[in-house]
Amino acid sequence: MLEIGTVVNGRYRVLRELGSGGTGIVYLALDEQTNRTWAIKVIDHENGDFAMVRRSLMSKASVLKKFLHPYLPVITEIMEYRNSMMIIMEYVEGRSLKEMLTDSMKNDGLPLPVEDVIIWAHQICEVLYYLHTAENPVIYGDLKPGNVMVRPNGNIVLIDFGTVQLSGRGDENDMYCLGTPGYAAPEQYGSRQLGPWTDIYSFGATLHCLLTGHDPVQTPFCFPDILECCPQLEEEISVRQRKKLVELGRIIERCTRYSAAERYHSFGELADELAVLRGTTEKSVKKAGGRKGLLKLCLCAVFVCGALAAGGAFIGKKIKNMEYTACIEQAKTSDYEGKIFFLRRAAALNPYCETAYMELLDMLLEDGCFSDIDEKLMTELLYARGKGRDEDNKTCLSENSDGYLIFSYKMGLACYYLTGESGSRIRAAGWLKTVAAMDMDQIDLGIYDNQKRIWKDRADVLVRFSRFYNDSLKRPECGEDPLLYGQDYWEDIKILLTDAMEEREDIELRMYQEIVMRILEGTSGFQDAGIDNKELEDVLDIITDRIAVIPQNGQERLEELKTQIEKSIEKAKKGINMFYGESGGKAL
């Protein structure tokens, strides 16, 4: 037992006790390094099964910490502390299904609403299917209402991982695990192998409890008819809900059969049945009408049958997408190494989506510079190959033409403007050529769609500019080349200033800085090419007005860059006056 105020592992200060269960006590703690609250589950050595739990947790620590799903808490550490085992995990705000059921029975004399239970049951199926089909699958081992939290947004979260078991390895530890009497499957009391069927039994027991208010501890391995357990439901529910209860009773009966072989084979199969109960199939039928509607209905039926035959392939894809989203969200709140880990995992899950690559690029550009190390990290991600996949991530991403164009444009600008003196405009051109070559009529850029013409024109210009640069610290190799400061070059400069500003203030400012420097260094060249001094001055005035409205967001480097540009503009105007004099565009 921990005292309030105790600091664990030099960083977690215990604030208060949250609750206790069969395997330990849960505390709320503050991480004094990040100012974030966590839940700490403490399993004391005096617990009768401590040796087994300790062995189990230590062998599964690395596996548990890698799990990421919207219906699972983030587990940050599993460690030994003063003869105890500790699991440090995300603190989940909300209430357990057990608490909600107790209040409902006390206040209304009724169990939880049928429609709500079906939704939560479907979510439980999704997360357990995820655990069972992961690269290192586990059996949860202690599903019950007290271990299912409901967040304020209505979604569930599984808590308490003190009894999870690695699945399918045939280890001695997998032959037995703790469970709560009434909810634990028969095989958890003997020496039979545990598997997904074990959690399916507990799921059935949990579902029965939520729908009846009947505690299965009172009648182990026996689950009477729902309306027999709770006859008051007869008067309170509609005919439609009664039909759903009959179907739920059938599902519960199959889940809780004594023989594991007679239960459902997977939570994917269970989820498909619950999806029908939720009305998704019915809703699709209502939308269908006429011959087209009949075709849609047939296709829907084929799809559902295919999903059932595949043992939950559809829900597997959905869960994979949810895990991708969870990785992205977790990356946003992680430290530097954590961000890289979660974004790499997201890209491995779905290499065709641009979000993970864009998130990494944004993270690398936070300091306003795209260094050689940054480029190396991005290159490693782009050319990584997922397990069992021949194509690298970049090849997969390129198949998503919309997302690939967005990434190519942002990556090209980063290489062109933010690589510093060691950067290569040639590498930037490689990305920008992708944008310049795209048929924009066939592209939908979503929120960027109204800018796609500007993007294409700018990319085209920067590709032309890049040929004047080599991959070194040198300035343009052909600085005196009349082609550089000719009419075409001047028209390209004006294209860069067309309409919309860039999202990143630092890239916008770097673009203006380069234009001002080209005018400052090439005034005589522009004069020789017949460019009027008024045109040069107008461009400098446009840039002056633009940088005045660019927000600094408290970043000193942006303010310094704006100051540099303003000083360069002053020098450029003086140079224009010197070269053009009073002749208004003609050499003296």
C-alpha positions as CSV (number, residue, x, y, z in Angstrom):
1,M,0.0,0.0,0.0
2,L,1.3,3.5,-0.9
3,E,1.1,6.5,1.3
4,I,-0.3,9.7,-0.1
5,G,2.6,12.0,-1.2
6,T,5.0,9.1,-1.9
7,V,7.1,9.7,-5.0
8,V,7.6,6.6,-7.0
9,N,10.6,6.1,-9.3
10,G,11.7,9.7,-8.6
11,R,8.8,11.2,-10.6
12,Y,5.3,9.9,-9.8
13,R,3.8,11.6,-6.8
14,V,0.8,9.7,-5.3
15,L,-2.2,11.9,-4.9
16,R,-5.0,9.7,-3.8
17,E,-6.5,6.2,-3.9
18,L,-8.9,5.5,-6.8
19,G,-10.1,2.1,-5.9
20,S,-9.2,-1.5,-5.2
21,G,-9.8,-4.9,-6.7
22,G,-9.0,-8.5,-6.5
23,T,-5.4,-8.1,-7.6
24,G,-4.4,-4.8,-6.1
25,I,-5.0,-1.1,-5.4
26,V,-5.2,1.8,-8.0
27,Y,-3.8,5.2,-7.2
28,L,-3.9,8.6,-9.0
29,A,-0.4,10.0,-9.4
30,L,1.2,13.1,-10.9
31,D,4.2,12.8,-13.1
32,E,6.3,15.7,-11.8
33,Q,8.4,15.8,-15.0
34,T,5.5,16.3,-17.4
35,N,2.8,17.5,-15.1
36,R,0.5,14.8,-16.4
37,T,-1.7,12.5,-14.2
38,W,-1.4,8.7,-14.4
39,A,-3.1,5.7,-12.7
40,I,-0.8,3.4,-10.8
41,K,-2.0,-0.2,-10.2
42,V,-0.1,-1.7,-7.3
43,I,0.0,-5.5,-6.9
44,D,1.4,-6.2,-3.4
45,H,3.7,-9.1,-2.6
46,E,1.2,-10.2,0.0
47,N,-1.3,-11.0,-2.7
48,G,-1.7,-14.8,-2.8
49,D,-0.9,-15.0,-6.5
50,F,1.8,-12.4,-6.5
51,A,4.6,-14.7,-7.8
52,M,2.5,-15.7,-10.8
53,V,1.4,-12.2,-11.5
54,R,4.9,-10.9,-11.3
55,R,6.2,-13.5,-13.6
56,S,3.4,-12.9,-16.0
57,L,3.7,-9.1,-16.1
58,M,7.5,-9.0,-16.4
59,S,7.4,-11.4,-19.4
60,K,4.7,-9.3,-21.1
61,A,5.9,-5.8,-20.2
62,S,7.3,-4.9,-23.6
63,V,4.2,-6.4,-25.3
64,L,1.7,-4.5,-23.2
65,K,3.5,-1.1,-23.7
66,K,3.3,-1.4,-27.5
67,F,-0.5,-1.9,-27.6
68,L,-2.3,1.2,-28.9
69,H,-6.0,1.4,-29.4
70,P,-8.7,4.0,-28.6
71,Y,-10.4,1.6,-26.2
72,L,-7.1,0.8,-24.3
73,P,-5.3,3.0,-21.8
74,V,-1.7,3.9,-22.7
75,I,0.7,1.9,-20.5
76,T,3.9,3.7,-19.9
77,E,5.8,1.5,-17.4
78,I,5.6,-1.9,-15.7
79,M,8.1,-2.2,-12.9
80,E,9.0,-3.7,-9.5
81,Y,8.8,-1.3,-6.5
82,R,9.4,-2.3,-2.8
83,N,8.3,-5.9,-3.1
84,S,5.3,-4.9,-5.3
85,M,4.5,-4.8,-9.0
86,M,3.3,-1.6,-10.5
87,I,1.6,-0.8,-13.8
88,I,1.7,2.9,-14.7
89,M,-1.0,3.7,-17.2
90,E,-3.2,6.5,-18.5
91,Y,-5.7,7.9,-16.0
92,V,-9.1,7.3,-17.6
93,E,-11.8,9.8,-16.6
94,G,-15.3,8.4,-16.4
95,R,-17.2,5.7,-14.6
96,S,-17.1,1.9,-14.7
97,L,-20.0,-0.1,-16.1
98,K,-20.3,-1.6,-12.6
99,E,-20.9,1.8,-11.1
100,M,-23.4,2.8,-13.8
101,L,-25.3,-0.5,-13.4
102,T,-25.4,-0.1,-9.6
103,D,-26.8,3.4,-9.8
104,S,-29.4,2.4,-12.4
105,M,-30.6,-0.5,-10.3
106,K,-30.8,1.7,-7.2
107,N,-32.5,4.7,-8.8
108,D,-34.7,3.1,-11.4
109,G,-34.9,-0.6,-10.5
110,L,-33.7,-1.4,-14.0
111,P,-30.5,-2.5,-15.6
112,L,-28.7,-0.4,-18.3
113,P,-30.5,0.6,-21.5
114,V,-30.4,-2.1,-24.2
115,E,-29.3,0.2,-26.9
116,D,-26.4,1.5,-24.8
117,V,-25.3,-2.0,-23.9
118,I,-25.2,-3.1,-27.5
119,I,-23.0,-0.1,-28.4
120,W,-20.6,-0.8,-25.5
121,A,-20.6,-4.5,-26.3
122,H,-19.6,-3.8,-29.9
123,Q,-16.7,-1.6,-28.7
124,I,-15.6,-4.4,-26.3
125,C,-15.6,-6.8,-29.3
126,E,-13.4,-4.4,-31.3
127,V,-10.8,-4.0,-28.6
128,L,-10.6,-7.7,-27.7
129,Y,-10.4,-8.6,-31.3
130,Y,-7.5,-6.2,-31.5
131,L,-5.7,-7.9,-28.5
132,H,-6.4,-11.4,-29.9
133,T,-5.1,-10.7,-33.4
134,A,-2.1,-8.4,-32.6
135,E,1.4,-9.4,-33.6
136,N,1.9,-10.6,-30.0
137,P,-1.7,-11.6,-29.1
138,V,-2.9,-11.7,-25.5
139,I,-5.9,-13.0,-23.6
140,Y,-7.3,-10.3,-21.4
141,G,-8.4,-12.8,-18.7
142,D,-10.7,-10.8,-16.4
143,L,-13.5,-9.1,-18.4
144,K,-16.3,-7.8,-16.1
145,P,-18.3,-4.6,-15.6
146,G,-15.8,-3.3,-13.1
147,N,-13.0,-3.4,-15.6
148,V,-14.7,-1.5,-18.3
149,M,-14.7,2.3,-18.0
150,V,-16.9,4.7,-19.9
151,R,-15.3,8.0,-20.8
152,P,-17.4,11.2,-20.8
153,N,-17.6,10.9,-24.6
154,G,-19.5,7.5,-24.2
155,N,-16.6,5.3,-25.4
156,I,-15.3,2.4,-23.3
157,V,-11.8,1.7,-22.1
158,L,-10.5,-1.6,-20.7
159,I,-8.6,-1.3,-17.5
160,D,-6.6,-3.6,-15.2
161,F,-4.1,-5.7,-17.1
162,G,-2.8,-7.7,-14.1
163,T,-4.1,-11.0,-15.5
164,V,-3.4,-10.8,-19.3
165,Q,-1.7,-13.9,-20.8
166,L,0.2,-14.3,-24.0
167,S,-1.8,-16.4,-26.4
168,G,-0.9,-19.5,-28.4
169,R,2.6,-20.2,-27.0
170,G,1.9,-23.2,-25.0
171,D,3.7,-21.9,-21.9
172,E,2.9,-23.2,-18.5
173,N,1.7,-19.7,-17.5
174,D,-0.9,-19.8,-20.3
175,M,-2.6,-22.8,-18.8
176,Y,-4.0,-20.8,-15.9
177,C,-4.8,-17.2,-15.1
178,L,-6.7,-15.3,-12.5
179,G,-10.3,-14.4,-13.2
180,T,-13.3,-13.2,-11.2
181,P,-15.7,-16.0,-10.1
182,G,-18.9,-15.9,-12.1
183,Y,-17.2,-14.2,-15.0
184,A,-14.2,-16.6,-15.4
185,A,-14.5,-19.4,-18.0
186,P,-14.4,-23.0,-16.8
187,E,-11.0,-23.5,-18.3
188,Q,-9.6,-20.8,-16.0
189,Y,-10.1,-23.2,-13.1
190,G,-8.4,-26.2,-14.7
191,S,-5.4,-27.0,-16.8
192,R,-6.9,-26.5,-20.3
193,Q,-5.4,-24.1,-22.8
194,L,-6.7,-20.5,-22.7
195,G,-7.5,-18.7,-25.9
196,P,-10.0,-16.1,-27.4
197,W,-12.8,-18.4,-26.3
198,T,-11.9,-17.7,-22.7
199,D,-12.6,-13.9,-23.1
200,I,-15.7,-14.8,-25.1
201,Y,-17.1,-16.6,-22.1
202,S,-16.4,-13.6,-19.8
203,F,-18.0,-11.3,-22.5
204,G,-21.2,-13.3,-22.3
205,A,-21.3,-13.2,-18.5
206,T,-20.6,-9.4,-18.6
207,L,-23.4,-8.9,-21.2
208,H,-25.8,-10.9,-19.1
209,C,-25.0,-8.8,-16.0
210,L,-25.4,-5.5,-17.7
211,L,-28.8,-6.5,-19.2
212,T,-30.3,-8.1,-16.1
213,G,-28.5,-6.6,-13.1
214,H,-27.9,-10.2,-11.9
215,D,-24.5,-10.9,-10.4
216,P,-23.2,-14.1,-12.0
217,V,-21.1,-14.7,-8.8
218,Q,-24.4,-15.9,-7.3
219,T,-25.0,-18.6,-9.9
220,P,-21.6,-19.6,-11.4
221,F,-21.8,-21.1,-14.9
222,C,-25.6,-20.5,-15.0
223,F,-27.2,-17.7,-16.9
224,P,-31.0,-17.7,-16.7
225,D,-33.2,-16.0,-19.4
226,I,-32.9,-12.2,-19.3
227,L,-36.6,-11.6,-18.7
228,E,-36.6,-14.3,-16.0
229,C,-33.8,-12.5,-14.2
230,C,-35.4,-9.1,-14.6
231,P,-39.2,-9.4,-15.2
232,Q,-39.7,-5.7,-14.7
233,L,-38.2,-5.2,-18.2
234,E,-41.4,-6.6,-19.7
235,E,-43.3,-3.4,-18.9
236,E,-40.5,-1.0,-19.6
237,I,-39.2,-1.9,-23.0
238,S,-40.7,-1.7,-26.5
239,V,-41.5,-4.7,-28.8
240,R,-38.4,-3.9,-30.9
241,Q,-36.2,-3.9,-27.8
242,R,-37.7,-7.1,-26.6
243,K,-36.8,-8.7,-29.9
244,K,-33.2,-7.4,-29.4
245,L,-33.2,-8.9,-25.9
246,V,-34.2,-12.3,-27.4
247,E,-31.2,-12.1,-29.9
248,L,-28.9,-11.0,-27.1
249,G,-30.0,-13.9,-25.0
250,R,-29.1,-16.2,-27.8
251,I,-25.7,-14.6,-28.1
252,I,-25.1,-14.9,-24.4
253,E,-26.1,-18.5,-24.4
254,R,-23.6,-19.4,-27.1
255,C,-20.8,-17.3,-25.5
256,T,-21.2,-19.0,-22.1
257,R,-21.3,-22.7,-23.2
258,Y,-19.2,-24.9,-21.0
259,S,-17.4,-26.4,-24.0
260,A,-15.0,-23.8,-25.5
261,A,-15.4,-25.4,-29.0
262,E,-19.1,-24.6,-28.9
263,R,-18.7,-20.9,-28.3
264,Y,-18.1,-18.2,-30.9
265,H,-14.7,-18.6,-32.7
266,S,-13.7,-14.9,-32.5
267,F,-14.8,-11.5,-31.5
268,G,-14.9,-10.6,-35.1
269,E,-17.7,-13.0,-35.6
270,L,-19.4,-11.6,-32.5
271,A,-19.0,-8.0,-33.6
272,D,-20.7,-8.9,-37.0
273,E,-23.8,-10.1,-35.1
274,L,-23.9,-7.1,-32.8
275,A,-23.6,-4.8,-35.9
276,V,-26.8,-6.3,-37.2
277,L,-28.5,-5.7,-33.9
278,R,-27.4,-2.1,-33.9
279,G,-29.3,-1.6,-37.1
280,T,-26.5,-1.0,-39.5
281,T,-27.9,-3.6,-42.0
282,E,-31.4,-2.3,-41.5
283,K,-30.3,1.3,-42.2
284,S,-28.6,0.2,-45.4
285,V,-31.7,-1.5,-46.6
286,K,-33.9,1.6,-46.0
287,K,-31.5,3.7,-48.2
288,A,-31.8,1.2,-51.1
289,G,-34.5,1.8,-53.6
290,G,-35.5,0.6,-57.1
291,R,-33.1,-1.4,-59.2
292,K,-30.1,0.6,-58.0
293,G,-31.2,0.0,-54.5
294,L,-31.6,-3.7,-55.1
295,L,-28.1,-3.8,-56.5
296,K,-26.7,-2.0,-53.4
297,L,-28.6,-4.4,-51.2
298,C,-27.2,-7.4,-53.0
299,L,-23.7,-6.0,-52.8
300,C,-24.2,-5.3,-49.1
301,A,-25.3,-8.9,-48.6
302,V,-22.3,-10.2,-50.4
303,F,-20.1,-7.9,-48.3
304,V,-21.6,-9.1,-45.0
305,C,-21.3,-12.7,-46.0
306,G,-17.7,-12.2,-47.1
307,A,-17.0,-10.5,-43.8
308,L,-18.5,-13.4,-41.8
309,A,-16.6,-16.0,-43.9
310,A,-13.4,-14.2,-43.4
311,G,-13.9,-14.3,-39.6
312,G,-14.2,-10.6,-39.1
313,A,-12.0,-9.3,-41.9
314,F,-14.0,-6.1,-42.0
315,I,-13.7,-5.3,-38.3
316,G,-10.0,-6.2,-38.6
317,K,-9.6,-3.4,-41.1
318,K,-11.6,-1.0,-39.1
319,I,-9.5,-1.8,-36.0
320,K,-6.3,-1.3,-38.0
321,N,-7.6,2.2,-39.0
322,M,-8.5,3.0,-35.4
323,E,-5.0,1.9,-34.3
324,Y,-3.5,4.2,-37.0
325,T,-5.5,7.1,-35.6
326,A,-4.5,6.3,-32.1
327,C,-0.8,6.2,-33.1
328,I,-1.2,9.7,-34.6
329,E,-2.9,11.1,-31.5
330,Q,-0.4,9.5,-29.2
331,A,2.5,10.9,-31.2
332,K,1.1,14.4,-30.7
333,T,1.4,14.1,-26.9
334,S,4.7,12.2,-26.8
335,D,8.3,13.4,-26.4
336,Y,10.7,13.4,-29.4
337,E,11.5,9.7,-29.3
338,G,7.9,8.8,-28.6
339,K,6.7,10.8,-31.6
340,I,9.1,9.0,-33.9
341,F,8.1,5.6,-32.5
342,F,4.4,6.1,-32.9
343,L,4.6,7.7,-36.4
344,R,6.8,4.9,-37.6
345,R,4.2,2.5,-36.3
346,A,1.4,4.4,-37.9
347,A,3.2,4.3,-41.3
348,A,3.7,0.6,-41.0
349,L,0.0,0.1,-40.3
350,N,-1.1,2.3,-43.3
351,P,1.7,3.4,-45.6
352,Y,-0.8,4.8,-48.2
353,C,-2.0,7.6,-45.9
354,E,0.0,10.8,-45.9
355,T,-0.9,11.8,-42.3
356,A,2.0,10.0,-40.5
357,Y,4.6,11.5,-42.9
358,M,3.2,15.0,-42.6
359,E,3.2,14.8,-38.8
360,L,6.8,13.7,-38.8
361,L,7.7,16.5,-41.2
362,D,5.9,19.1,-39.1
363,M,7.8,17.8,-36.0
364,L,11.2,18.0,-37.7
365,L,10.5,21.6,-38.9
366,E,9.5,22.9,-35.4
367,D,12.8,24.6,-35.1
368,G,12.5,26.2,-38.5
369,C,15.3,24.1,-40.0
370,F,15.4,20.9,-42.0
371,S,18.8,19.6,-41.1
372,D,20.7,16.6,-42.5
373,I,19.7,14.6,-39.5
374,D,16.1,15.5,-40.1
375,E,16.3,14.5,-43.7
376,K,17.9,11.2,-42.7
377,L,15.0,10.4,-40.3
378,M,12.4,11.2,-43.0
379,T,14.3,9.2,-45.6
380,E,14.4,6.2,-43.2
381,L,10.7,6.4,-42.7
382,L,9.9,6.7,-46.4
383,Y,12.1,3.8,-47.5
384,A,11.1,1.5,-44.6
385,R,9.2,-1.7,-45.5
386,G,6.4,-3.1,-43.4
387,K,6.4,-6.8,-42.3
388,G,5.7,-9.0,-45.3
389,R,5.6,-6.1,-47.7
390,D,7.8,-5.8,-50.8
391,E,7.1,-2.1,-51.5
392,D,8.7,0.6,-49.3
393,N,6.5,3.3,-47.7
394,K,7.2,5.9,-50.4
395,T,6.1,3.6,-53.1
396,C,2.9,2.9,-51.2
397,L,2.3,6.6,-50.6
398,S,2.8,7.4,-54.3
399,E,-0.3,5.3,-55.1
400,N,-2.3,7.8,-53.1
401,S,-1.9,10.6,-55.7
402,D,-3.7,13.3,-53.6
403,G,-1.8,12.6,-50.4
404,Y,1.5,12.1,-52.3
405,L,1.1,15.5,-54.0
406,I,0.5,17.3,-50.6
407,F,3.5,15.6,-49.0
408,S,5.7,16.2,-52.1
409,Y,5.0,19.9,-52.1
410,K,5.6,20.4,-48.4
411,M,8.7,18.2,-48.5
412,G,10.0,20.1,-51.5
413,L,9.6,23.5,-49.8
414,A,11.3,22.2,-46.7
415,C,14.3,21.0,-48.7
416,Y,14.4,24.2,-50.8
417,Y,14.0,26.8,-48.1
418,L,14.8,25.3,-44.7
419,T,17.9,23.1,-45.2
420,G,20.3,26.0,-44.4
421,E,23.6,26.4,-46.1
422,S,24.2,22.7,-46.4
423,G,20.9,22.0,-48.1
424,S,20.4,20.9,-51.7
425,R,18.0,22.7,-54.1
426,I,18.5,19.7,-56.4
427,R,16.9,17.3,-53.9
428,A,14.1,19.8,-53.5
429,A,13.5,19.8,-57.2
430,G,13.0,16.0,-57.1
431,W,9.9,16.5,-54.9
432,L,8.7,19.6,-56.6
433,K,8.8,17.9,-60.1
434,T,6.1,15.5,-58.8
435,V,3.9,18.5,-58.1
436,A,4.7,20.3,-61.4
437,A,4.0,17.1,-63.4
438,M,0.5,16.4,-61.8
439,D,-2.7,16.8,-63.8
440,M,-4.5,19.0,-61.3
441,D,-7.9,18.4,-62.9
442,Q,-7.6,14.8,-61.6
443,I,-6.5,15.8,-58.1
444,D,-8.6,16.6,-55.0
445,L,-6.5,18.2,-52.3
446,G,-9.4,18.7,-49.8
447,I,-8.7,21.8,-47.8
448,Y,-5.8,22.7,-50.1
449,D,-7.9,22.3,-53.3
450,N,-8.3,26.0,-54.0
451,Q,-4.5,26.4,-53.9
452,K,-3.5,23.5,-56.2
453,R,-2.9,25.8,-59.2
454,I,-0.7,28.1,-57.1
455,W,1.2,25.1,-55.8
456,K,1.8,23.8,-59.3
457,D,3.0,27.1,-60.6
458,R,5.3,27.7,-57.6
459,A,6.7,24.1,-57.9
460,D,7.3,24.7,-61.6
461,V,9.2,28.0,-60.8
462,L,11.4,26.4,-58.1
463,V,12.3,23.5,-60.3
464,R,13.6,26.0,-62.8
465,F,15.4,28.0,-60.1
466,S,17.0,24.9,-58.7
467,R,19.1,24.2,-61.8
468,F,21.2,27.3,-60.9
469,Y,22.3,25.6,-57.7
470,N,24.6,22.8,-56.9
471,D,24.6,20.6,-53.7
472,S,27.2,22.7,-51.9
473,L,27.8,25.8,-49.8
474,K,28.2,27.9,-52.9
475,R,25.9,30.6,-54.2
476,P,24.3,30.2,-57.7
477,E,27.0,28.9,-60.0
478,C,25.8,31.2,-62.8
479,G,25.3,34.4,-60.9
480,E,26.3,36.5,-63.8
481,D,24.4,34.5,-66.4
482,P,21.9,36.8,-68.2
483,L,19.4,33.9,-68.1
484,L,19.3,34.2,-64.3
485,Y,18.3,37.9,-64.3
486,G,16.4,37.9,-67.5
487,Q,12.7,38.6,-68.3
488,D,11.7,35.0,-67.8
489,Y,13.4,34.9,-64.4
490,W,11.6,38.1,-63.4
491,E,8.2,36.7,-64.4
492,D,9.0,33.6,-62.3
493,I,9.6,35.8,-59.3
494,K,6.2,37.4,-59.7
495,I,4.6,34.0,-59.9
496,L,6.0,33.2,-56.4
497,L,4.2,36.2,-55.1
498,T,0.9,35.3,-56.5
499,D,-2.1,35.1,-54.2
500,A,-2.1,32.7,-51.2
501,M,0.6,32.7,-48.6
502,E,2.3,29.5,-47.3
503,E,1.1,27.8,-44.1
504,R,4.5,27.9,-42.5
505,E,5.6,31.5,-41.7
506,D,9.3,30.5,-41.8
507,I,8.9,29.2,-45.4
508,E,7.0,32.3,-46.4
509,L,9.7,34.5,-45.0
510,R,12.5,32.5,-46.6
511,M,10.8,32.9,-49.9
512,Y,10.7,36.6,-49.5
513,Q,14.3,36.7,-48.3
514,E,15.5,35.0,-51.5
515,I,13.5,37.3,-53.8
516,V,14.9,40.4,-52.0
517,M,18.4,39.0,-52.2
518,R,18.0,38.3,-56.0
519,I,16.9,41.9,-56.5
520,L,19.7,43.2,-54.2
521,E,22.4,41.2,-55.9
522,G,21.1,41.4,-59.5
523,T,19.8,44.9,-59.9
524,S,22.2,45.6,-62.8
525,G,21.3,42.3,-64.4
526,F,17.6,43.2,-64.3
527,Q,18.3,46.6,-65.6
528,D,20.2,45.1,-68.6
529,A,17.2,42.8,-69.2
530,G,15.0,45.9,-69.5
531,I,13.1,45.4,-66.2
532,D,11.7,48.8,-65.1
533,N,12.8,50.0,-61.7
534,K,9.1,50.6,-60.8
535,E,8.5,46.9,-61.1
536,L,11.4,46.1,-58.8
537,E,10.2,48.6,-56.2
538,D,6.6,47.3,-56.4
539,V,7.8,43.8,-55.6
540,L,9.8,45.1,-52.6
541,D,6.7,47.0,-51.4
542,I,4.5,43.9,-51.7
543,I,7.0,41.9,-49.6
544,T,7.1,44.7,-47.1
545,D,3.3,44.6,-46.7
546,R,3.3,40.8,-46.5
547,I,5.9,40.4,-43.8
548,A,4.1,43.1,-41.7
549,V,1.1,40.8,-41.2
550,I,2.9,37.5,-40.7
551,P,2.4,36.5,-37.0
552,Q,5.6,35.8,-35.0
553,N,3.9,33.5,-32.5
554,G,6.5,34.4,-29.9
555,Q,9.3,33.0,-32.0
556,E,12.4,35.1,-31.9
557,R,13.9,33.5,-35.1
558,L,10.9,34.8,-37.1
559,E,11.3,38.3,-35.7
560,E,15.1,38.2,-36.5
561,L,14.3,36.9,-40.0
562,K,11.8,39.7,-40.6
563,T,14.3,42.3,-39.4
564,Q,16.9,40.9,-41.8
565,I,14.5,41.1,-44.7
566,E,13.5,44.7,-43.9
567,K,17.2,45.7,-43.8
568,S,17.8,43.9,-47.2
569,I,14.8,45.7,-48.7
570,E,16.3,49.1,-47.6
571,K,19.6,48.1,-49.3
572,A,17.9,46.9,-52.4
573,K,16.0,50.2,-52.8
574,K,19.2,52.1,-52.4
575,G,20.8,49.9,-55.1
576,I,17.9,50.5,-57.4
577,N,18.3,54.2,-57.0
578,M,22.0,54.0,-57.6
579,F,21.8,51.9,-60.8
580,Y,18.7,53.5,-62.3
581,G,19.2,57.0,-61.0
582,E,16.7,59.5,-62.4
583,S,16.5,57.8,-65.8
584,G,13.5,55.8,-64.7
585,G,14.6,52.4,-65.9
586,K,17.4,53.4,-68.4
587,A,21.1,53.2,-67.6
588,L,22.8,56.5,-67.1
